[in-house]
Amino acid sequence: MPPVNETSFETALDERVQDMLGACTRCGKCAEVCPSLAPAGVSDATSEDLIDGILDLVRNGNGPEASRKWAAACMLSGECIKACDYGVNPRFLLAMARLGVAKFDKEPVERRRQAVERYREVSRGVTMLSRLQLETEVLERLAQKPASESMPAEPADFVFYSGCNVLKTPHIALLALDIMDALGVSYQVMGGPSHCCGIVQLKSGDAEMSGRMGSSSMEKLSHSRSGQVITWCPTCYVQFTETILPTVERQRGSRPFEMNPFLRFLGERLGQLKPHLQHRVAMRVALHKHPGVAGIVEAATEILKMVPGISLIDLNQPALGLQSVHVGVLPKFKRELQLRELEAARRAGVDALVAVYHSDHRELCAHERDWPFRIINILEVVGESMGLYRHDRYKELKVMQDADQIVKECGDLIAKHSLDPRDARDVVVRVLLGEQPLPLKASTPG
């Protein structure tokens, strides 16, 4: 790795932003295709005025209210990237507009304080919920114990980067590892709060700390024979590929690795995967779709079609956002989307609604108690066909809908990990049960 020059991360980031501002022609095509405008209530503004306002927000944090609303309502669907003919990444510019607003609205000390608080909150939720579900040796497999953090004597072919929040639903991450084991993929696992991508700090307006966190994690991820990092989390993928890696490349003249999302990684290896799909999985399924990372929906579709016994049903519902949590910038719109999809799945008579990402699973899985179909992750389908199984303890706990019962059910692990039961209950209430955008039906589980 070339030595870091004197240019700070924030300076290099600003140089990239200035280049992109210069390349933008203000044609407004990005706004024309954006699915956030109508639900955000800014569809009456012209696309040219909206992008003009975004550029003002990027430059100085002050701009028209309609452009502020647009920036705040970005679901990271990525349609704007495809619409631009001039090499500009409008999604990145909207992120920089939000950064500009945060800097304009809050003093540096307040931004740093919020970033620290939000990081600690994410870390607390991830750490607690993973320990309420996993024994020590399984936590070590996911690189969440000190014994698992040492570097191997020989680098693996790939680094598997879980990100943070998938560890709340660890069966998903474990199935990804099981699938790679079956395919003979050599990998080292990294992830969790100690390998933060810096997105929490960026959202809080602390660009320099975001760069430090992301660059620190980047150094840890830079140890594979292939120079490839397989990533699970789409938020981390966008943060690294659109903010951290290009900015570090500007600082240093090179980037240490390339990233590939896990589903796309599998989609590139369909010929290798197919012989392992030996067990018939007789189900009618619908895919819950988010198109924010190019190629993921397509890869998921092709993988499901390869599983013997699977009948894939198109519910003809909108596919929006990077993952479910990003649609949360428009809460009412999100609840309506989720309800319409559940109703469409019931009408279609599917056996399962299949999600890709962890936040989708966290928000949807408890609805399984109220609807006549299962809600599962795509890796559960692939795993079943491969003879692999990981119990979905997260869904089992969430369906209980009773914090005291959940803490009691997790009593053995609370004792083994020396956790505070009161702290555990607080995380269960605020995080596990609190992440429920569309309320469950009033009836209690049968």
C-alpha positions in Angstrom: 0.0 0.0 0.0 1.5 3.4 -1.0 2.0 5.8 1.9 -0.7 8.2 2.7 0.0 11.7 1.6 -0.8 14.9 3.5 -4.3 15.2 2.0 -6.9 14.5 4.6 -9.8 12.2 3.8 -12.2 15.1 4.0 -10.1 17.2 1.6 -9.9 14.3 -0.9 -13.6 13.8 -0.6 -14.2 17.5 -1.3 -12.0 17.3 -4.4 -14.1 14.4 -5.7 -17.3 16.3 -5.0 -16.0 19.3 -6.9 -15.1 17.2 -9.9 -18.6 15.8 -9.9 -20.2 19.2 -9.5 -18.3 20.3 -12.5 -19.4 17.3 -14.6 -23.1 17.7 -13.7 -25.0 19.4 -16.5 -28.2 20.0 -14.4 -30.3 18.2 -17.0 -32.5 16.8 -14.3 -32.7 13.3 -15.7 -31.8 11.9 -12.2 -34.8 13.6 -10.7 -37.1 12.5 -13.5 -36.6 8.8 -12.7 -36.4 9.1 -8.9 -39.1 7.0 -7.1 -38.9 9.2 -4.0 -40.3 12.4 -5.4 -44.0 11.7 -5.3 -44.1 10.1 -1.8 -41.8 12.9 -0.5 -44.3 15.5 -1.8 -41.9 17.3 -4.2 -43.1 16.0 -7.6 -44.5 19.5 -8.4 -41.0 20.9 -8.6 -39.2 20.8 -11.9 -36.4 18.3 -12.2 -34.0 21.1 -13.2 -34.8 23.2 -10.1 -34.5 20.1 -7.9 -31.0 19.2 -9.1 -30.0 22.9 -9.0 -31.0 23.0 -5.3 -29.1 19.8 -4.6 -25.9 21.3 -6.0 -26.5 24.3 -3.6 -26.9 22.0 -0.7 -23.7 20.1 -1.6 -21.7 23.4 -1.9 -22.9 25.1 1.3 -25.7 23.2 3.0 -28.3 25.8 2.2 -30.9 25.4 -0.6 -34.6 25.2 -1.5 -36.9 23.2 0.7 -38.0 20.9 -2.1 -34.3 19.9 -2.7 -33.8 19.3 1.0 -36.8 17.1 1.0 -35.6 15.2 -2.0 -32.2 14.6 -0.4 -33.7 13.4 2.8 -36.1 11.1 1.0 -33.5 9.3 -1.0 -34.1 5.5 -0.7 -30.8 4.7 -2.6 -32.7 2.9 -5.4 -30.0 3.8 -7.9 -32.3 4.6 -10.8 -30.6 8.0 -11.0 -27.2 6.4 -11.6 -28.5 4.6 -14.7 -30.2 7.8 -16.0 -27.1 9.9 -16.0 -25.2 10.2 -19.3 -22.3 12.2 -17.9 -20.5 9.9 -15.5 -22.0 11.6 -12.4 -23.3 9.5 -9.5 -26.4 11.4 -8.4 -26.9 9.0 -5.5 -23.5 10.1 -4.2 -24.4 13.8 -4.7 -27.6 13.3 -2.7 -25.5 11.8 0.1 -23.1 14.8 -0.1 -26.2 17.1 0.0 -27.3 15.5 3.2 -23.8 15.9 4.5 -23.9 19.6 3.6 -27.2 20.1 5.4 -25.9 18.4 8.5 -22.8 20.7 8.5 -25.0 23.7 7.9 -27.5 22.8 10.6 -25.2 21.6 13.4 -21.9 22.6 14.9 -18.9 20.2 14.6 -19.1 19.2 18.3 -22.7 18.3 18.0 -22.2 16.3 14.8 -19.3 14.4 16.5 -21.4 13.7 19.6 -24.3 12.4 17.5 -22.0 10.2 15.4 -20.5 8.7 18.6 -23.9 8.1 20.1 -25.3 6.4 17.0 -22.2 4.3 16.6 -22.5 3.1 20.2 -26.2 2.4 19.7 -25.6 0.3 16.6 -22.7 -1.6 18.4 -24.9 -2.2 21.4 -27.8 -3.7 19.4 -25.5 -5.9 17.2 -23.5 -7.1 20.1 -26.5 -7.9 22.4 -28.7 -9.5 19.8 -26.0 -11.8 18.4 -25.1 -12.9 21.9 -28.8 -13.6 22.8 -28.7 -16.2 19.9 -25.2 -17.7 19.6 -22.8 -19.7 21.6 -19.2 -18.5 21.9 -17.8 -20.8 19.3 -20.3 -19.7 16.7 -19.6 -16.0 17.5 -15.9 -16.8 16.9 -16.8 -18.3 13.5 -18.4 -14.9 12.7 -15.3 -13.1 14.0 -17.1 -11.7 17.0 -14.7 -12.9 19.7 -11.1 -11.9 20.4 -9.8 -15.3 19.5 -11.2 -15.0 16.0 -9.6 -11.6 15.2 -6.0 -12.7 14.6 -4.8 -12.8 11.0 -4.2 -16.3 9.5 -0.7 -17.4 8.7 -1.6 -17.4 5.0 -4.2 -15.1 3.5 -7.4 -16.6 2.2 -8.6 -16.2 -1.4 -11.3 -13.9 -0.3 -12.4 -11.8 2.7 -16.0 -12.2 3.6 -17.2 -8.9 5.1 -20.5 -9.3 6.9 -20.9 -5.7 7.9 -22.6 -5.1 11.3 -26.4 -5.5 11.3 -26.6 -9.0 9.6 -25.2 -10.3 13.0 -28.7 -9.5 14.4 -30.0 -12.3 12.1 -26.9 -14.6 12.3 -28.5 -17.5 10.6 -28.2 -15.6 7.3 -24.5 -14.9 7.7 -23.8 -18.5 8.8 -25.6 -19.9 5.8 -23.4 -17.7 3.5 -20.4 -19.3 5.1 -21.8 -22.8 4.9 -22.5 -22.2 1.2 -19.0 -21.0 0.5 -17.6 -24.0 2.4 -19.6 -26.4 0.2 -18.3 -24.6 -2.9 -14.7 -24.9 -1.6 -14.2 -21.1 -1.4 -11.3 -20.1 0.8 -12.2 -17.0 2.9 -11.6 -15.1 6.1 -14.5 -13.6 8.0 -14.5 -9.9 9.1 -17.2 -7.7 10.3 -19.1 -6.3 13.2 -18.8 -2.9 14.9 -15.0 -3.2 15.0 -15.0 -3.2 11.2 -17.5 -0.3 10.7 -17.8 1.2 7.2 -18.3 4.7 8.5 -21.9 5.2 7.3 -23.2 6.1 10.8 -20.6 8.9 11.1 -21.3 10.2 7.5 -25.1 10.3 8.2 -24.3 12.4 11.3 -22.3 14.9 9.3 -18.9 13.8 10.6 -17.1 13.2 7.3 -13.6 13.1 8.7 -14.5 10.5 11.4 -16.4 8.5 8.7 -13.2 8.5 6.6 -11.1 7.3 9.6 -13.5 4.5 10.5 -13.9 3.4 6.9 -10.2 3.6 6.1 -9.3 1.7 9.3 -11.7 -1.1 8.3 -10.4 -0.9 4.7 -6.9 -1.7 6.0 -8.2 -4.8 7.9 -10.1 -6.0 4.8 -7.0 -5.6 2.5 -5.7 -9.2 3.1 -6.8 -11.7 0.5 -4.9 -13.4 -2.3 -7.4 -12.3 -4.9 -7.7 -8.7 -3.9 -11.5 -9.3 -3.6 -13.8 -8.7 -0.7 -17.2 -10.5 -0.7 -19.6 -8.3 1.1 -23.1 -9.1 2.5 -24.4 -5.7 3.6 -25.6 -3.4 0.8 -25.2 -0.3 2.9 -21.5 -1.2 3.5 -21.1 -1.9 -0.2 -22.4 1.5 -1.3 -20.4 3.3 1.5 -17.2 1.6 0.4 -17.6 1.7 -3.3 -19.1 5.2 -3.6 -17.4 7.0 -0.7 -14.5 5.3 1.0 -12.6 3.5 -1.8 -12.8 6.2 -4.4 -11.7 8.8 -1.9 -8.8 6.7 -0.6 -7.8 6.1 -4.2 -7.6 9.8 -4.7 -5.5 10.2 -1.6 -3.1 7.3 -2.4 -3.3 6.7 -6.1 -4.7 3.1 -5.8 -7.3 1.1 -4.0 -6.5 -2.0 -2.0 -9.3 -4.3 -3.1 -12.6 -4.6 -5.1 -15.9 -5.5 -3.5 -18.5 -7.9 -4.8 -21.9 -8.5 -3.1 -22.4 -12.1 -2.0 -25.5 -12.7 -4.2 -23.7 -11.4 -7.2 -20.7 -13.6 -6.3 -23.0 -16.6 -6.2 -24.7 -15.5 -9.5 -21.3 -15.5 -11.2 -20.8 -19.1 -10.1 -24.1 -20.7 -11.1 -22.4 -23.6 -12.9 -20.4 -24.3 -9.7 -23.5 -24.0 -7.5 -25.9 -26.1 -9.6 -24.5 -29.5 -8.8 -24.9 -28.8 -5.1 -28.7 -28.0 -5.4 -29.6 -31.7 -5.0 -32.7 -31.6 -2.8 -36.1 -30.6 -4.2 -37.7 -27.6 -2.4 -41.4 -27.8 -3.4 -42.6 -24.2 -2.8 -44.3 -21.4 -4.6 -42.2 -18.3 -3.6 -42.2 -14.6 -4.3 -39.1 -12.5 -4.2 -39.0 -9.3 -2.1 -37.0 -7.0 -4.2 -34.7 -4.0 -3.7 -32.7 -2.9 -6.8 -30.2 -0.5 -5.2 -27.1 -2.7 -5.9 -26.9 -3.5 -9.6 -27.4 -7.2 -10.4 -28.7 -8.4 -7.1 -32.3 -8.9 -8.0 -31.3 -10.5 -11.3 -28.8 -12.9 -9.5 -31.4 -13.7 -6.8 -34.0 -14.5 -9.5 -31.6 -16.8 -11.4 -30.5 -18.6 -8.3 -34.1 -19.3 -7.2 -35.0 -20.5 -10.7 -32.2 -23.1 -10.4 -33.5 -24.6 -7.2 -35.4 -27.8 -8.0 -39.0 -27.6 -7.1 -39.2 -23.8 -6.7 -41.9 -22.0 -8.6 -41.1 -18.3 -8.7 -44.2 -16.0 -8.7 -44.0 -12.3 -9.7 -46.2 -10.2 -7.4 -45.9 -7.2 -9.7 -45.1 -4.9 -6.7 -42.7 -1.9 -6.8 -39.0 -2.7 -6.3 -37.5 0.3 -4.5 -34.6 1.2 -2.3 -31.3 -0.3 -1.4 -32.8 -2.5 1.3 -35.9 -2.2 3.5 -34.3 0.0 6.1 -33.6 2.7 3.5 -37.3 3.0 2.5 -37.8 4.0 6.1 -37.0 7.6 5.2 -40.6 7.6 4.0 -42.4 5.8 6.8 -46.0 6.0 5.6 -45.0 5.0 2.1 -43.0 2.1 3.4 -45.9 0.8 5.5 -48.2 1.0 2.5 -45.7 -0.9 0.3 -45.2 -3.6 2.9 -48.9 -4.1 3.4 -49.6 -4.2 -0.4 -46.9 -6.8 -0.8 -48.2 -9.0 2.0 -51.7 -8.8 0.5 -50.4 -9.6 -3.0 -48.5 -12.6 -1.6 -51.7 -13.9 0.0 -53.7 -13.4 -3.2 -51.1 -15.3 -5.2 -51.2 -18.2 -2.8 -47.4 -18.4 -2.3 -45.8 -20.6 0.3 -43.1 -18.1 1.2 -42.1 -14.5 0.7 -38.4 -14.6 0.2 -36.1 -11.6 1.1 -32.5 -11.1 0.3 -31.2 -8.6 2.9 -31.1 -8.8 6.7 -33.1 -5.6 7.3 -35.9 -6.9 5.1 -36.0 -10.1 7.2 -35.9 -8.2 10.5 -38.9 -6.0 9.5 -41.0 -8.6 7.8 -40.4 -11.9 9.5 -42.8 -11.5 12.4 -45.7 -11.0 10.0 -45.4 -14.8 9.4 -47.6 -15.3 12.4 -50.5 -13.3 10.8 -50.3 -14.4 7.1 -50.7 -17.8 5.4 -47.1 -18.1 4.2 -43.6 -18.2 5.5 -41.2 -15.3 5.4 -37.7 -16.5 4.9 -34.3 -15.5 3.5 -33.1 -16.6 0.1 -30.1 -18.4 1.6 -32.6 -20.6 3.5 -34.0 -21.8 0.2 -30.5 -22.4 -1.3 -29.4 -24.0 1.9 -32.3 -26.4 2.0 -31.6 -27.5 -1.5 -27.9 -28.0 -0.6 -28.7 -29.9 2.6 -27.7 -27.0 4.8 -29.8 -25.7 7.7 -29.5 -22.8 10.2 -32.2 -22.2 12.7 -33.8 -18.7 12.5 -33.7 -17.9 16.2 -34.3 -14.2 15.5 -37.8 -14.9 14.0 -38.6 -17.4 16.7 -37.9 -14.7 19.3 -39.6 -11.9 17.5 -42.8 -13.8 16.9 -43.1 -14.1 20.7 -43.8 -10.3 20.9 -43.1 -10.4 24.7 -39.8 -8.9 25.9 -39.9 -10.7 29.3 -40.6 -14.0 27.6 -37.7 -13.4 25.1 -35.3 -12.6 27.9 -36.4 -15.7 29.8 -35.9 -17.9 26.7 -32.4 -16.4 26.3 -31.5 -16.8 30.0 -28.8 -19.5 29.4 -26.9 -17.3 26.9 -27.3 -14.2 29.0 -25.6 -16.1 31.8 -22.9 -17.6 29.6 -22.0 -14.2 28.1 -22.3 -12.4 31.4 -24.9 -10.0 30.0 -27.0 -7.7 32.1 -30.6 -9.0 31.8 -32.0 -5.4 32.1 -29.8 -4.3 29.3 -30.8 -7.3 27.3 -34.5 -6.5 27.8 -33.9 -2.9 26.8 -32.3 -3.9 23.5 -35.1 -6.5 22.9 -37.7 -3.8 23.3 -36.1 -1.0 21.3 -34.3 -3.0 18.6 -35.7 -6.5 18.1 -39.4 -5.6 18.8 -39.0 -1.9 17.9 -38.0 -2.6 14.3 -41.6 -3.1 13.1 -42.6 -0.5 10.5 -45.9 -2.2 9.6 -47.6 -3.1 12.9 -48.6 -6.7 13.4 -52.3 -7.6 13.5 -53.9 -7.2 16.9 -54.4 -10.9 17.5 -51.8 -12.7 19.5 -49.8 -15.7 18.1 -51.6 -18.9 18.2 
